[in-house]
C-alpha cells in the first residue's frame, strides 16, 4: 500500500477522518497477515515509511504508524504519505543464555 491520505474533508471532521485512515491501514495489515505463507517463511513482515510527502518519507516500525499519524495531525498537517510493503520473513533465534546459577533461587 502506497497512499497519500488527506486529513481535511469538507463534510467529515478531522478526528473521524483520522480514525477511518487508521482503520484502513489496520485492515490492510490484517488482510496481508492472513494470506498463506510461502514455503520456508515463518511470518509476514512489513517495511513501512511515513512522511508528509513520498520523497520525504522515513522508515518507521509498523507499530509506530499510529503515533506518526497522531503527530502529523497535532502539527496541523493536511495530508501525509504512508507506505506499507509486505515481505516474508523468518524468525531469528537467539543462542540460549548461559546456565543460570541455582544459588540465585535458593531461599
PDB file as gemmi writes it, atoms N, CA and C in Angstrom:
CRYST1    1.000    1.000    1.000  90.00  90.00  90.00 P 1                      
ATOM      1  N   UNK A   1       0.851  -1.157   0.000  1.00  0.00           N  
ATOM      2  CA  UNK A   1       0.000   0.000   0.000  1.00  0.00           C  
ATOM      3  C   UNK A   1       0.904   1.230   0.000  1.00  0.00           C  
ATOM      4  N   UNK A   2       0.751   2.044  -0.973  1.00  0.00           N  
ATOM      5  CA  UNK A   2       1.422   3.336  -1.056  1.00  0.00           C  
ATOM      6  C   UNK A   2       0.330   4.358  -1.290  1.00  0.00           C  
ATOM      7  N   UNK A   3       0.137   5.227  -0.304  1.00  0.00           N  
ATOM      8  CA  UNK A   3      -1.008   6.119  -0.427  1.00  0.00           C  
ATOM      9  C   UNK A   3      -0.771   7.424   0.319  1.00  0.00           C  
ATOM     10  N   UNK A   4      -1.256   8.513  -0.268  1.00  0.00           N  
ATOM     11  CA  UNK A   4      -1.271   9.808   0.395  1.00  0.00           C  
ATOM     12  C   UNK A   4      -2.687  10.042   0.901  1.00  0.00           C  
ATOM     13  N   UNK A   5      -2.809  10.243   2.197  1.00  0.00           N  
ATOM     14  CA  UNK A   5      -4.111  10.432   2.830  1.00  0.00           C  
ATOM     15  C   UNK A   5      -4.348  11.907   3.095  1.00  0.00           C  
ATOM     16  N   UNK A   6      -5.576  12.362   2.843  1.00  0.00           N  
ATOM     17  CA  UNK A   6      -6.000  13.725   3.137  1.00  0.00           C  
ATOM     18  C   UNK A   6      -6.716  13.723   4.488  1.00  0.00           C  
ATOM     19  N   UNK A   7      -6.272  14.570   5.392  1.00  0.00           N  
ATOM     20  CA  UNK A   7      -6.919  14.666   6.703  1.00  0.00           C  
ATOM     21  C   UNK A   7      -8.147  15.557   6.620  1.00  0.00           C  
ATOM     22  N   UNK A   8      -8.050  16.625   5.851  1.00  0.00           N  
ATOM     23  CA  UNK A   8      -9.163  17.552   5.738  1.00  0.00           C  
ATOM     24  C   UNK A   8     -10.167  17.047   4.699  1.00  0.00           C  
ATOM     25  N   UNK A   9     -11.427  17.246   5.012  1.00  0.00           N  
ATOM     26  CA  UNK A   9     -12.519  16.855   4.121  1.00  0.00           C  
ATOM     27  C   UNK A   9     -13.659  17.841   4.366  1.00  0.00           C  
ATOM     28  N   UNK A  10     -14.370  18.251   3.312  1.00  0.00           N  
ATOM     29  CA  UNK A  10     -15.410  19.274   3.512  1.00  0.00           C  
ATOM     30  C   UNK A  10     -16.564  18.832   4.405  1.00  0.00           C  
ATOM     31  N   UNK A  11     -16.869  17.536   4.455  1.00  0.00           N  
ATOM     32  CA  UNK A  11     -18.031  17.092   5.220  1.00  0.00           C  
ATOM     33  C   UNK A  11     -17.686  16.236   6.438  1.00  0.00           C  
ATOM     34  N   UNK A  12     -16.460  15.754   6.533  1.00  0.00           N  
ATOM     35  CA  UNK A  12     -16.075  14.857   7.618  1.00  0.00           C  
ATOM     36  C   UNK A  12     -15.121  15.577   8.556  1.00  0.00           C  
ATOM     37  N   UNK A  13     -15.368  15.462   9.862  1.00  0.00           N  
ATOM     38  CA  UNK A  13     -14.499  16.091  10.852  1.00  0.00           C  
ATOM     39  C   UNK A  13     -13.140  15.386  10.847  1.00  0.00           C  
ATOM     40  N   UNK A  14     -12.083  16.126  11.095  1.00  0.00           N  
ATOM     41  CA  UNK A  14     -10.730  15.541  11.053  1.00  0.00           C  
ATOM     42  C   UNK A  14     -10.536  14.346  11.983  1.00  0.00           C  
ATOM     43  N   UNK A  15     -11.136  14.373  13.162  1.00  0.00           N  
ATOM     44  CA  UNK A  15     -10.974  13.253  14.098  1.00  0.00           C  
ATOM     45  C   UNK A  15     -11.565  11.966  13.522  1.00  0.00           C  
ATOM     46  N   UNK A  16     -12.727  12.060  12.884  1.00  0.00           N  
ATOM     47  CA  UNK A  16     -13.360  10.876  12.276  1.00  0.00           C  
ATOM     48  C   UNK A  16     -12.553  10.412  11.063  1.00  0.00           C  
ATOM     49  N   UNK A  17     -12.015  11.381  10.326  1.00  0.00           N  
ATOM     50  CA  UNK A  17     -11.199  11.052   9.145  1.00  0.00           C  
ATOM     51  C   UNK A  17      -9.933  10.302   9.559  1.00  0.00           C  
ATOM     52  N   UNK A  18      -9.299  10.737  10.644  1.00  0.00           N  
ATOM     53  CA  UNK A  18      -8.097  10.069  11.141  1.00  0.00           C  
ATOM     54  C   UNK A  18      -8.429   8.646  11.590  1.00  0.00           C  
ATOM     55  N   UNK A  19      -9.563   8.476  12.270  1.00  0.00           N  
ATOM     56  CA  UNK A  19      -9.985   7.128  12.683  1.00  0.00           C  
ATOM     57  C   UNK A  19     -10.190   6.224  11.469  1.00  0.00           C  
ATOM     58  N   UNK A  20     -10.783   6.752  10.418  1.00  0.00           N  
ATOM     59  CA  UNK A  20     -11.021   5.968   9.201  1.00  0.00           C  
ATOM     60  C   UNK A  20      -9.698   5.583   8.531  1.00  0.00           C  
ATOM     61  N   UNK A  21      -8.734   6.489   8.529  1.00  0.00           N  
ATOM     62  CA  UNK A  21      -7.430   6.211   7.930  1.00  0.00           C  
ATOM     63  C   UNK A  21      -6.712   5.122   8.714  1.00  0.00           C  
ATOM     64  N   UNK A  22      -6.700   5.235  10.043  1.00  0.00           N  
ATOM     65  CA  UNK A  22      -6.062   4.216  10.879  1.00  0.00           C  
ATOM     66  C   UNK A  22      -6.722   2.855  10.672  1.00  0.00           C  
ATOM     67  N   UNK A  23      -8.045   2.857  10.556  1.00  0.00           N  
ATOM     68  CA  UNK A  23      -8.781   1.616  10.326  1.00  0.00           C  
ATOM     69  C   UNK A  23      -8.415   0.997   8.982  1.00  0.00           C  
ATOM     70  N   UNK A  24      -8.284   1.817   7.955  1.00  0.00           N  
ATOM     71  CA  UNK A  24      -7.927   1.318   6.626  1.00  0.00           C  
ATOM     72  C   UNK A  24      -6.542   0.668   6.637  1.00  0.00           C  
ATOM     73  N   UNK A  25      -5.597   1.290   7.317  1.00  0.00           N  
ATOM     74  CA  UNK A  25      -4.245   0.738   7.403  1.00  0.00           C  
ATOM     75  C   UNK A  25      -4.260  -0.572   8.189  1.00  0.00           C  
ATOM     76  N   UNK A  26      -5.017  -0.588   9.293  1.00  0.00           N  
ATOM     77  CA  UNK A  26      -5.120  -1.793  10.121  1.00  0.00           C  
ATOM     78  C   UNK A  26      -5.741  -2.952   9.329  1.00  0.00           C  
ATOM     79  N   UNK A  27      -6.773  -2.663   8.543  1.00  0.00           N  
ATOM     80  CA  UNK A  27      -7.416  -3.695   7.722  1.00  0.00           C  
ATOM     81  C   UNK A  27      -6.450  -4.254   6.682  1.00  0.00           C  
ATOM     82  N   UNK A  28      -5.660  -3.371   6.069  1.00  0.00           N  
ATOM     83  CA  UNK A  28      -4.686  -3.813   5.072  1.00  0.00           C  
ATOM     84  C   UNK A  28      -3.663  -4.761   5.702  1.00  0.00           C  
ATOM     85  N   UNK A  29      -3.139  -4.384   6.868  1.00  0.00           N  
ATOM     86  CA  UNK A  29      -2.143  -5.220   7.534  1.00  0.00           C  
ATOM     87  C   UNK A  29      -2.752  -6.570   7.917  1.00  0.00           C  
ATOM     88  N   UNK A  30      -3.969  -6.560   8.440  1.00  0.00           N  
ATOM     89  CA  UNK A  30      -4.630  -7.810   8.827  1.00  0.00           C  
ATOM     90  C   UNK A  30      -4.871  -8.695   7.609  1.00  0.00           C  
ATOM     91  N   UNK A  31      -5.304  -8.094   6.513  1.00  0.00           N  
ATOM     92  CA  UNK A  31      -5.558  -8.857   5.285  1.00  0.00           C  
ATOM     93  C   UNK A  31      -4.274  -9.504   4.772  1.00  0.00           C  
ATOM     94  N   UNK A  32      -3.161  -8.777   4.818  1.00  0.00           N  
ATOM     95  CA  UNK A  32      -1.884  -9.326   4.352  1.00  0.00           C  
ATOM     96  C   UNK A  32      -1.377 -10.424   5.283  1.00  0.00           C  
ATOM     97  N   UNK A  33      -1.573 -10.269   6.587  1.00  0.00           N  
ATOM     98  CA  UNK A  33      -1.117 -11.289   7.543  1.00  0.00           C  
ATOM     99  C   UNK A  33      -1.901 -12.584   7.412  1.00  0.00           C  
ATOM    100  N   UNK A  34      -3.139 -12.508   6.945  1.00  0.00           N  
ATOM    101  CA  UNK A  34      -3.961 -13.710   6.818  1.00  0.00           C  
ATOM    102  C   UNK A  34      -3.694 -14.495   5.543  1.00  0.00           C  
ATOM    103  N   UNK A  35      -2.894 -13.970   4.640  1.00  0.00           N  
ATOM    104  CA  UNK A  35      -2.577 -14.683   3.408  1.00  0.00           C  
ATOM    105  C   UNK A  35      -1.698 -15.901   3.719  1.00  0.00           C  
ATOM    106  N   UNK A  36      -1.773 -16.911   2.875  1.00  0.00           N  
ATOM    107  CA  UNK A  36      -0.993 -18.123   3.063  1.00  0.00           C  
ATOM    108  C   UNK A  36       0.491 -17.822   2.881  1.00  0.00           C  
ATOM    109  N   UNK A  37       1.279 -18.324   3.834  1.00  0.00           N  
ATOM    110  CA  UNK A  37       2.726 -18.118   3.768  1.00  0.00           C  
ATOM    111  C   UNK A  37       3.364 -19.044   2.744  1.00  0.00           C  
ATOM    112  N   UNK A  38       4.355 -18.566   2.009  1.00  0.00           N  
ATOM    113  CA  UNK A  38       5.072 -19.444   1.098  1.00  0.00           C  
ATOM    114  C   UNK A  38       5.957 -20.427   1.881  1.00  0.00           C  
ATOM    115  N   UNK A  39       6.380 -21.475   1.215  1.00  0.00           N  
ATOM    116  CA  UNK A  39       7.234 -22.498   1.834  1.00  0.00           C  
ATOM    117  C   UNK A  39       8.516 -21.850   2.355  1.00  0.00           C  
ATOM    118  N   UNK A  40       8.873 -22.163   3.598  1.00  0.00           N  
ATOM    119  CA  UNK A  40      10.117 -21.668   4.164  1.00  0.00           C  
ATOM    120  C   UNK A  40      10.006 -20.340   4.887  1.00  0.00           C  
ATOM    121  N   UNK A  41       8.832 -19.743   4.955  1.00  0.00           N  
ATOM    122  CA  UNK A  41       8.656 -18.464   5.661  1.00  0.00           C  
ATOM    123  C   UNK A  41       7.923 -18.714   6.970  1.00  0.00           C  
ATOM    124  N   UNK A  42       8.271 -17.935   7.995  1.00  0.00           N  
ATOM    125  CA  UNK A  42       7.639 -18.085   9.306  1.00  0.00           C  
ATOM    126  C   UNK A  42       6.497 -17.099   9.533  1.00  0.00           C  
ATOM    127  N   UNK A  43       6.638 -15.892   8.996  1.00  0.00           N  
ATOM    128  CA  UNK A  43       5.609 -14.873   9.219  1.00  0.00           C  
ATOM    129  C   UNK A  43       5.734 -13.785   8.166  1.00  0.00           C  
ATOM    130  N   UNK A  44       4.705 -12.930   8.100  1.00  0.00           N  
ATOM    131  CA  UNK A  44       4.729 -11.763   7.219  1.00  0.00           C  
ATOM    132  C   UNK A  44       5.310 -10.594   7.986  1.00  0.00           C  
ATOM    133  N   UNK A  45       6.268  -9.903   7.395  1.00  0.00           N  
ATOM    134  CA  UNK A  45       6.858  -8.712   7.977  1.00  0.00           C  
ATOM    135  C   UNK A  45       6.495  -7.521   7.090  1.00  0.00           C  
ATOM    136  N   UNK A  46       6.636  -6.314   7.612  1.00  0.00           N  
ATOM    137  CA  UNK A  46       6.241  -5.127   6.867  1.00  0.00           C  
ATOM    138  C   UNK A  46       7.364  -4.090   6.863  1.00  0.00           C  
ATOM    139  N   UNK A  47       7.629  -3.547   5.692  1.00  0.00           N  
ATOM    140  CA  UNK A  47       8.527  -2.399   5.547  1.00  0.00           C  
ATOM    141  C   UNK A  47       7.619  -1.175   5.459  1.00  0.00           C  
ATOM    142  N   UNK A  48       7.765  -0.265   6.402  1.00  0.00           N  
ATOM    143  CA  UNK A  48       6.867   0.885   6.470  1.00  0.00           C  
ATOM    144  C   UNK A  48       7.637   2.195   6.368  1.00  0.00           C  
ATOM    145  N   UNK A  49       7.009   3.153   5.707  1.00  0.00           N  
ATOM    146  CA  UNK A  49       7.537   4.512   5.622  1.00  0.00           C  
ATOM    147  C   UNK A  49       6.393   5.473   5.926  1.00  0.00           C  
ATOM    148  N   UNK A  50       6.751   6.609   6.526  1.00  0.00           N  
ATOM    149  CA  UNK A  50       5.766   7.632   6.835  1.00  0.00           C  
ATOM    150  C   UNK A  50       6.408   8.994   6.635  1.00  0.00           C  
ATOM    151  N   UNK A  51       5.656   9.902   6.020  1.00  0.00           N  
ATOM    152  CA  UNK A  51       6.135  11.259   5.817  1.00  0.00           C  
ATOM    153  C   UNK A  51       5.030  12.150   5.320  1.00  0.00           C  
ATOM    154  N   UNK A  52       5.323  13.419   5.210  1.00  0.00           N  
ATOM    155  CA  UNK A  52       4.322  14.356   4.702  1.00  0.00           C  
ATOM    156  C   UNK A  52       4.157  14.208   3.200  1.00  0.00           C  
ATOM    157  N   UNK A  53       5.250  13.831   2.505  1.00  0.00           N  
ATOM    158  CA  UNK A  53       5.196  13.544   1.075  1.00  0.00           C  
ATOM    159  C   UNK A  53       6.005  12.278   0.812  1.00  0.00           C  
ATOM    160  N   UNK A  54       5.843  11.704  -0.364  1.00  0.00           N  
ATOM    161  CA  UNK A  54       6.550  10.456  -0.688  1.00  0.00           C  
ATOM    162  C   UNK A  54       8.071  10.605  -0.650  1.00  0.00           C  
ATOM    163  N   UNK A  55       8.649  11.661  -1.242  1.00  0.00           N  
ATOM    164  CA  UNK A  55      10.122  11.773  -1.207  1.00  0.00           C  
ATOM    165  C   UNK A  55      10.696  12.010   0.188  1.00  0.00           C  
ATOM    166  N   UNK A  56       9.912  12.571   1.094  1.00  0.00           N  
ATOM    167  CA  UNK A  56      10.418  12.864   2.438  1.00  0.00           C  
ATOM    168  C   UNK A  56      10.063  11.792   3.459  1.00  0.00           C  
ATOM    169  N   UNK A  57       9.498  10.671   3.014  1.00  0.00           N  
ATOM    170  CA  UNK A  57       9.065   9.624   3.937  1.00  0.00           C  
ATOM    171  C   UNK A  57      10.264   8.927   4.567  1.00  0.00           C  
ATOM    172  N   UNK A  58      10.168   8.686   5.875  1.00  0.00           N  
ATOM    173  CA  UNK A  58      11.204   7.995   6.634  1.00  0.00           C  
ATOM    174  C   UNK A  58      10.709   6.617   7.045  1.00  0.00           C  
ATOM    175  N   UNK A  59      11.643   5.719   7.264  1.00  0.00           N  
ATOM    176  CA  UNK A  59      11.312   4.360   7.684  1.00  0.00           C  
ATOM    177  C   UNK A  59      10.816   4.392   9.124  1.00  0.00           C  
ATOM    178  N   UNK A  60       9.691   3.725   9.369  1.00  0.00           N  
ATOM    179  CA  UNK A  60       9.144   3.584  10.719  1.00  0.00           C  
ATOM    180  C   UNK A  60       8.741   2.132  10.926  1.00  0.00           C  
ATOM    181  N   UNK A  61       8.614   1.736  12.182  1.00  0.00           N  
ATOM    182  CA  UNK A  61       8.143   0.391  12.501  1.00  0.00           C  
ATOM    183  C   UNK A  61       6.628   0.363  12.350  1.00  0.00           C  
ATOM    184  N   UNK A  62       6.099  -0.799  12.032  1.00  0.00           N  
ATOM    185  CA  UNK A  62       4.653  -0.919  11.797  1.00  0.00           C  
ATOM    186  C   UNK A  62       3.856  -0.485  13.029  1.00  0.00           C  
ATOM    187  N   UNK A  63       4.385  -0.706  14.223  1.00  0.00           N  
ATOM    188  CA  UNK A  63       3.663  -0.313  15.434  1.00  0.00           C  
ATOM    189  C   UNK A  63       3.721   1.194  15.691  1.00  0.00           C  
ATOM    190  N   UNK A  64       4.570   1.921  14.984  1.00  0.00           N  
ATOM    191  CA  UNK A  64       4.711   3.362  15.200  1.00  0.00           C  
ATOM    192  C   UNK A  64       3.909   4.197  14.208  1.00  0.00           C  
ATOM    193  N   UNK A  65       3.176   3.557  13.316  1.00  0.00           N  
ATOM    194  CA  UNK A  65       2.415   4.294  12.307  1.00  0.00           C  
ATOM    195  C   UNK A  65       1.343   5.170  12.950  1.00  0.00           C  
ATOM    196  N   UNK A  66       0.592   4.617  13.909  1.00  0.00           N  
ATOM    197  CA  UNK A  66      -0.476   5.399  14.548  1.00  0.00           C  
ATOM    198  C   UNK A  66       0.083   6.612  15.289  1.00  0.00           C  
ATOM    199  N   UNK A  67       1.226   6.452  15.950  1.00  0.00           N  
ATOM    200  CA  UNK A  67       1.845   7.578  16.653  1.00  0.00           C  
ATOM    201  C   UNK A  67       2.291   8.648  15.657  1.00  0.00           C  
ATOM    202  N   UNK A  68       2.800   8.215  14.506  1.00  0.00           N  
ATOM    203  CA  UNK A  68       3.227   9.170  13.480  1.00  0.00           C  
ATOM    204  C   UNK A  68       2.030   9.916  12.903  1.00  0.00           C  
ATOM    205  N   UNK A  69       0.922   9.221  12.729  1.00  0.00           N  
ATOM    206  CA  UNK A  69      -0.305   9.871  12.239  1.00  0.00           C  
ATOM    207  C   UNK A  69      -0.773  10.914  13.252  1.00  0.00           C  
ATOM    208  N   UNK A  70      -0.787  10.538  14.527  1.00  0.00           N  
ATOM    209  CA  UNK A  70      -1.208  11.476  15.572  1.00  0.00           C  
ATOM    210  C   UNK A  70      -0.306  12.704  15.616  1.00  0.00           C  
ATOM    211  N   UNK A  71       0.994  12.501  15.425  1.00  0.00           N  
ATOM    212  CA  UNK A  71       1.929  13.634  15.427  1.00  0.00           C  
ATOM    213  C   UNK A  71       1.669  14.559  14.240  1.00  0.00           C  
ATOM    214  N   UNK A  72       1.363  13.987  13.078  1.00  0.00           N  
ATOM    215  CA  UNK A  72       1.066  14.801  11.898  1.00  0.00           C  
ATOM    216  C   UNK A  72      -0.210  15.610  12.103  1.00  0.00           C  
ATOM    217  N   UNK A  73      -1.217  15.000  12.708  1.00  0.00           N  
ATOM    218  CA  UNK A  73      -2.473  15.697  12.973  1.00  0.00           C  
ATOM    219  C   UNK A  73      -2.250  16.814  13.995  1.00  0.00           C  
ATOM    220  N   UNK A  74      -1.471  16.522  15.029  1.00  0.00           N  
ATOM    221  CA  UNK A  74      -1.214  17.519  16.073  1.00  0.00           C  
ATOM    222  C   UNK A  74      -0.438  18.717  15.535  1.00  0.00           C  
ATOM    223  N   UNK A  75       0.403  18.486  14.528  1.00  0.00           N  
ATOM    224  CA  UNK A  75       1.175  19.599  13.965  1.00  0.00           C  
ATOM    225  C   UNK A  75       0.380  20.393  12.925  1.00  0.00           C  
ATOM    226  N   UNK A  76      -0.857  19.966  12.648  1.00  0.00           N  
ATOM    227  CA  UNK A  76      -1.730  20.727  11.761  1.00  0.00           C  
ATOM    228  C   UNK A  76      -1.566  20.430  10.286  1.00  0.00           C  
ATOM    229  N   UNK A  77      -0.987  19.299   9.941  1.00  0.00           N  
ATOM    230  CA  UNK A  77      -0.802  18.939   8.531  1.00  0.00           C  
ATOM    231  C   UNK A  77      -2.148  18.584   7.896  1.00  0.00           C  
ATOM    232  N   UNK A  78      -2.253  18.803   6.583  1.00  0.00           N  
ATOM    233  CA  UNK A  78      -3.488  18.494   5.868  1.00  0.00           C  
ATOM    234  C   UNK A  78      -3.446  17.132   5.198  1.00  0.00           C  
ATOM    235  N   UNK A  79      -2.239  16.595   4.977  1.00  0.00           N  
ATOM    236  CA  UNK A  79      -2.114  15.285   4.350  1.00  0.00           C  
ATOM    237  C   UNK A  79      -0.798  14.645   4.768  1.00  0.00           C  
ATOM    238  N   UNK A  80      -0.702  13.337   4.550  1.00  0.00           N  
ATOM    239  CA  UNK A  80       0.530  12.615   4.822  1.00  0.00           C  
ATOM    240  C   UNK A  80       0.593  11.378   3.935  1.00  0.00           C  
ATOM    241  N   UNK A  81       1.802  10.821   3.819  1.00  0.00           N  
ATOM    242  CA  UNK A  81       2.060   9.665   2.957  1.00  0.00           C  
ATOM    243  C   UNK A  81       2.405   8.466   3.828  1.00  0.00           C  
ATOM    244  N   UNK A  82       1.794   7.312   3.522  1.00  0.00           N  
ATOM    245  CA  UNK A  82       2.077   6.068   4.228  1.00  0.00           C  
ATOM    246  C   UNK A  82       2.391   4.997   3.194  1.00  0.00           C  
ATOM    247  N   UNK A  83       3.450   4.250   3.462  1.00  0.00           N  
ATOM    248  CA  UNK A  83       3.813   3.119   2.608  1.00  0.00           C  
ATOM    249  C   UNK A  83       3.975   1.897   3.501  1.00  0.00           C  
ATOM    250  N   UNK A  84       3.232   0.840   3.205  1.00  0.00           N  
ATOM    251  CA  UNK A  84       3.320  -0.411   3.941  1.00  0.00           C  
ATOM    252  C   UNK A  84       3.498  -1.518   2.913  1.00  0.00           C  
ATOM    253  N   UNK A  85       4.695  -2.097   2.880  1.00  0.00           N  
ATOM    254  CA  UNK A  85       5.006  -3.162   1.926  1.00  0.00           C  
ATOM    255  C   UNK A  85       5.230  -4.461   2.695  1.00  0.00           C  
ATOM    256  N   UNK A  86       4.575  -5.521   2.259  1.00  0.00           N  
ATOM    257  CA  UNK A  86       4.666  -6.810   2.936  1.00  0.00           C  
ATOM    258  C   UNK A  86       5.836  -7.616   2.363  1.00  0.00           C  
ATOM    259  N   UNK A  87       6.463  -8.400   3.250  1.00  0.00           N  
ATOM    260  CA  UNK A  87       7.540  -9.295   2.826  1.00  0.00           C  
ATOM    261  C   UNK A  87       7.522 -10.513   3.735  1.00  0.00           C  
ATOM    262  N   UNK A  88       7.949 -11.657   3.207  1.00  0.00           N  
ATOM    263  CA  UNK A  88       8.012 -12.842   4.052  1.00  0.00           C  
ATOM    264  C   UNK A  88       9.302 -12.791   4.864  1.00  0.00           C  
ATOM    265  N   UNK A  89       9.270 -13.391   6.060  1.00  0.00           N  
ATOM    266  CA  UNK A  89      10.437 -13.337   6.932  1.00  0.00           C  
ATOM    267  C   UNK A  89      10.542 -14.618   7.748  1.00  0.00           C  
ATOM    268  N   UNK A  90      11.720 -14.853   8.270  1.00  0.00           N  
ATOM    269  CA  UNK A  90      11.981 -15.993   9.140  1.00  0.00           C  
ATOM    270  C   UNK A  90      12.397 -15.482  10.507  1.00  0.00           C  
ATOM    271  N   UNK A  91      12.004 -16.203  11.538  1.00  0.00           N  
ATOM    272  CA  UNK A  91      12.344 -15.809  12.897  1.00  0.00           C  
ATOM    273  C   UNK A  91      13.836 -15.968  13.137  1.00  0.00           C  
ATOM    274  N   UNK A  92      14.398 -15.030  13.881  1.00  0.00           N  
ATOM    275  CA  UNK A  92      15.802 -15.081  14.272  1.00  0.00           C  
ATOM    276  C   UNK A  92      15.872 -15.631  15.690  1.00  0.00           C  
ATOM    277  N   UNK A  93      16.424 -16.826  15.838  1.00  0.00           N  
ATOM    278  CA  UNK A  93      16.519 -17.446  17.147  1.00  0.00           C  
ATOM    279  C   UNK A  93      17.831 -17.043  17.801  1.00  0.00           C  
ATOM    280  N   UNK A  94      17.756 -16.716  19.085  1.00  0.00           N  
ATOM    281  CA  UNK A  94      18.943 -16.328  19.823  1.00  0.00           C  
ATOM    282  C   UNK A  94      19.544 -17.546  20.498  1.00  0.00           C  
ATOM    283  N   UNK A  95      20.850 -17.522  20.697  1.00  0.00           N  
ATOM    284  CA  UNK A  95      21.525 -18.606  21.406  1.00  0.00           C  
ATOM    285  C   UNK A  95      21.039 -18.613  22.844  1.00  0.00           C  
ATOM    286  N   UNK A  96      20.909 -19.806  23.444  1.00  0.00           N  
ATOM    287  CA  UNK A  96      20.447 -19.854  24.831  1.00  0.00           C  
ATOM    288  C   UNK A  96      21.432 -19.158  25.760  1.00  0.00           C  
ATOM    289  N   UNK A  97      20.889 -18.548  26.812  1.00  0.00           N  
ATOM    290  CA  UNK A  97      21.732 -17.847  27.772  1.00  0.00           C  
ATOM    291  C   UNK A  97      22.574 -18.849  28.543  1.00  0.00           C  
ATOM    292  N   UNK A  98      23.650 -18.378  29.144  1.00  0.00           N  
ATOM    293  CA  UNK A  98      24.494 -19.273  29.936  1.00  0.00           C  
ATOM    294  C   UNK A  98      23.675 -19.852  31.079  1.00  0.00           C  
ATOM    295  N   UNK A  99      24.143 -20.964  31.599  1.00  0.00           N  
ATOM    296  CA  UNK A  99      23.373 -21.644  32.634  1.00  0.00           C  
ATOM    297  C   UNK A  99      23.156 -20.727  33.825  1.00  0.00           C  
ATOM    298  N   UNK A 100      21.964 -20.797  34.361  1.00  0.00           N  
ATOM    299  CA  UNK A 100      21.591 -19.946  35.483  1.00  0.00           C  
ATOM    300  C   UNK A 100      22.104 -20.589  36.765  1.00  0.00           C  
ATOM    301  N   UNK A 101      22.666 -19.775  37.632  1.00  0.00           N  
ATOM    302  CA  UNK A 101      23.180 -20.253  38.899  1.00  0.00           C  
ATOM    303  C   UNK A 101      22.005 -20.675  39.784  1.00  0.00           C  
ATOM    304  N   UNK A 102      22.024 -21.914  40.281  1.00  0.00           N  
ATOM    305  CA  UNK A 102      20.936 -22.372  41.135  1.00  0.00           C  
ATOM    306  C   UNK A 102      20.954 -21.674  42.485  1.00  0.00           C  
ATOM    307  N   UNK A 103      22.089 -21.113  42.865  1.00  0.00           N  
ATOM    308  CA  UNK A 103      22.176 -20.420  44.145  1.00  0.00           C  
ATOM    309  C   UNK A 103      21.290 -19.187  44.171  1.00  0.00           C  
ATOM    310  N   UNK A 104      21.008 -18.630  43.004  1.00  0.00           N  
ATOM    311  CA  UNK A 104      20.146 -17.448  42.927  1.00  0.00           C  
ATOM    312  C   UNK A 104      18.711 -17.762  43.329  1.00  0.00           C  
ATOM    313  N   UNK A 105      18.304 -19.036  43.239  1.00  0.00           N  
ATOM    314  CA  UNK A 105      16.918 -19.396  43.514  1.00  0.00           C  
ATOM    315  C   UNK A 105      16.729 -19.984  44.900  1.00  0.00           C  
ATOM    316  N   UNK A 106      17.788 -20.203  45.634  1.00  0.00           N  
ATOM    317  CA  UNK A 106      17.649 -20.763  46.975  1.00  0.00           C  
ATOM    318  C   UNK A 106      17.138 -19.706  47.930  1.00  0.00           C  
ATOM    319  N   UNK A 107      16.366 -20.148  48.892  1.00  0.00           N  
ATOM    320  CA  UNK A 107      15.799 -19.205  49.852  1.00  0.00           C  
ATOM    321  C   UNK A 107      16.580 -19.152  51.108  1.00  0.00           C  
TER     322      UNK A 107                                                      
END                                                                             
